[in-house]
Amino acid sequence: MKHLYVMQNSILDYEWGSYTFIPELLGLDSPSLRPQAELWMGAHPKAPSMICIDGTWTPLNSVLKSKSEFFLGKNAVQTYGLEIPYLVKVLSARKALSIQAHPNKQFAEQGFLKENLAQIPFNDPKRNYRDPNHKPECICALTDFYALCGFRKIETINNLISELHIAEFVPILELLHHQNRALGLCHFFRAINQISGSNRKQLISKAIKSAKSLVHKDPCYSWILRLYEDYPDDMGILAPLYLNWIHLQPTQALFLESGVVHAYLEGSGIEIMANSDNVLRCGITEKNKDIDELSRIVDFQEKEIDLFNVPLHNKNEYTYPVKAQEFVLSVINLDGNITVERPMQRSLDIILCTEGNASISLVDIDESLDVHQGISILIPFAVNSYSIYGKATLYKVSVGSM
């Protein structure tokens, strides 16, 4: 039985996706006829990867059920069942995704049970919880990547919004000045996102007019104008005023814990997440918005965002220090040869080559596989160690500690 597997992966064509990045990564015609938003690598039943077993391309989720210990290992099966506990995506955003947050494990279990008892169908657009799991995630930039993440300092929020000189925002800003700063942020967040009807239209109109004269002061005002082009009737366009604006450069990564409000604005990157589909939204989307439930799960703390930076001139494997049990991400900047020794507490690896050419060889078995840009491979639990030779950049995702 083989030990190295090339993966065939599904491309999801969400409207916000880019027409160029994923096709060019995969060596396909560019621009594509439809936006290509996400390339999925993993065993999620919505779009499982395919691997060739005995000459037949087979969905990975089916393979894991029949050959679980070979691919996943006994410890992973005992901990996570017959599935990979993470999902890997190449995400390429031409325009912004929704403002959202994910619940922690406790909130996910409570919400899932509550909605099951209420008999809300799983395909109901108003359903918030589709499983009882949390969803920590990490985004690692492959191009310049822009995002909103976590609440700014209250004083900064006050200053940025006050610059608009809109009288209707004065009472909303006063909500921030609460003895309990987190509670003040919560009241502010709910108030600004629940403005409706003609009041919303008037405030957005005034905000856009003011923002046009402020673009030289801070990038947040320019992003308000850009978001307005796609969502002219959505209060979420003001999120750059109260959420941290983040610019990731290639190889920089950002880890998102449960309860952190965020939105991806533009760019391409590798996104890794726990295998969950729990998303609660509040803005820049046509999908369901549930401010009440979102406010219950959100961490209303002011945050200074830490980015993970790969050391300069790194020629080996660098592991990003993400705080997730389900996955570990590392980047291999290869110019020569390295040997990857897999830890005892391990499961399968997924490796994506984003640049160059390399050859992966098993140490104990006479088997190798050549890879180049756009190729992703799966290395089962049964492989103890392997070497990689060539000149390439590879991203490796593994199961975390068990």
Buried (B, 14 or more C-beta within 10 A) or exposed (E): EEBBBBBBBBBBBBEBBBBBBBBBBBEEEBEBEEBBBBBBBBBBEEBBBBBEBEEEEBBBBBBBEEBBEBBBBEBBBEBBEBBBBBBBBBBBBBBBBBBBBBBBBEBBBBBBEEBEEEEBEEEEEEBBBBBBBBBBBBBBBBBBBBBBBBBBEBEBBBBBBEBBEBEEBEEBBBBBEBEEBBEBBBBBBBBBBBBEEEEBEEBBEBBBEBBEEBBEEBEBBBBBBBBBEEBEEBBBBBBBBBBBBBBBEBBBBBBBBBBBBBBBBBBBBBBBBBBBBBBBBBBBBEEEBBBEBBBBBBBBEBBEBEBBEBEEEEEEBBEBEBEBBBBBBBBBBBEEEBEBEBEEEBBBBBBBBBBBBBBBBBEEBEEEBEBEBBBBBBBBBBBBEBBBBBEBBBBBBBBBEB
